[in-house]
Amino acid sequence: MLPPELPPLPALTRAEGELIDRYLEVVDLLGRINPARAHDTYGGLRAAQALVGAAAALRDALTLMHQRGETEVHTPTLARALRVLDGERRAARVTVPPPRGD
């Protein structure tokens, strides 16, 4: 049996798509660095090193949007794209997990 089909991504400009991709890349790296969820220091170190480049790419995506005249962020559309791309689960890794019942 096949998994359920995901809803289609909303129509995005190329710059908006790049913004979403770069944002999720940063979120994924922050999730790997999160000391409340990390498994070892080496993985966090590698993610922190990659974060520098990912943050610059995110900045560049936003700069390009602004230069092209895309000065407004269409929040509902971009939020829908984030949900389709599993952004809620990915962003949850950045938060502190609830305390255990020890």
C-alpha positions as CSV (number, residue, x, y, z in Angstrom):
1,M,0.0,0.0,0.0
2,L,1.3,3.4,-1.0
3,P,1.5,6.3,1.6
4,P,-1.1,9.0,1.1
5,E,-0.2,11.6,-1.5
6,L,0.9,14.9,-0.1
7,P,-1.0,18.0,-1.2
8,P,0.7,20.0,-3.9
9,L,2.9,22.9,-3.1
10,P,1.3,26.2,-3.6
11,A,2.5,28.3,-6.5
12,L,5.6,30.1,-5.5
13,T,8.0,32.4,-7.3
14,R,11.5,31.0,-7.8
15,A,12.7,33.4,-5.0
16,E,10.0,32.3,-2.6
17,G,10.9,28.6,-3.3
18,E,14.5,29.4,-2.6
19,L,13.5,31.2,0.6
20,I,11.6,28.2,1.9
21,D,14.4,25.8,1.0
22,R,17.1,27.8,2.7
23,Y,14.9,28.5,5.8
24,L,14.2,24.7,6.2
25,E,17.9,24.0,5.8
26,V,18.7,26.4,8.6
27,V,15.9,24.9,10.8
28,D,17.3,21.4,10.1
29,L,20.8,22.4,11.1
30,L,19.5,24.2,14.3
31,G,17.7,21.0,15.2
32,R,20.9,19.0,14.9
33,I,22.7,21.6,17.1
34,N,20.0,21.7,19.8
35,P,21.7,20.5,23.0
36,A,18.4,19.2,24.4
37,R,18.1,16.8,21.5
38,A,21.7,16.2,20.3
39,H,23.4,12.8,20.6
40,D,27.0,13.9,20.3
41,T,29.2,17.0,20.1
42,Y,30.7,16.1,16.7
43,G,27.3,16.1,15.0
44,G,26.5,19.5,16.6
45,L,29.9,20.9,15.6
46,R,29.4,19.8,12.0
47,A,25.9,21.3,11.9
48,A,27.2,24.6,13.4
49,Q,29.9,24.8,10.8
50,A,27.3,24.2,8.0
51,L,25.0,26.8,9.6
52,V,27.3,29.6,8.6
53,G,26.9,28.9,4.9
54,A,23.2,28.1,5.2
55,A,22.5,31.4,7.0
56,A,24.3,33.2,4.2
57,A,22.3,31.4,1.6
58,L,19.1,32.4,3.5
59,R,20.2,36.0,3.5
60,D,20.9,35.9,-0.2
61,A,17.5,34.4,-0.9
62,L,15.8,37.3,1.0
63,T,18.1,39.8,-0.7
64,L,17.1,38.5,-4.1
65,M,13.4,38.7,-3.3
66,H,13.8,42.3,-2.1
67,Q,15.8,43.3,-5.2
68,R,13.2,41.8,-7.5
69,G,10.5,43.9,-5.8
70,E,9.1,41.0,-3.8
71,T,8.9,43.2,-0.7
72,E,5.9,41.5,0.9
73,V,6.0,38.0,2.4
74,H,2.8,36.1,1.6
75,T,2.5,34.4,4.9
76,P,-0.5,32.1,4.3
77,T,1.0,30.8,1.0
78,L,4.5,30.3,2.5
79,A,3.1,28.7,5.6
80,R,1.2,26.2,3.4
81,A,4.4,25.4,1.6
82,L,6.2,24.8,4.9
83,R,3.5,22.5,6.1
84,V,3.6,20.5,2.8
85,L,7.4,20.2,3.3
86,D,7.0,18.9,6.9
87,G,8.2,22.2,8.3
88,E,6.2,21.8,11.6
89,R,8.0,18.5,12.5
90,R,11.3,19.9,11.4
91,A,10.9,23.1,13.4
92,A,9.8,21.2,16.5
93,R,13.4,19.8,16.7
94,V,14.6,23.3,17.5
95,T,12.5,23.5,20.7
96,V,13.2,22.1,24.1
97,P,11.4,18.8,24.6
98,P,8.9,18.4,27.4
99,P,10.4,17.1,30.7
100,R,10.4,13.3,31.1
101,G,8.3,11.8,33.9
102,D,11.4,10.4,35.7
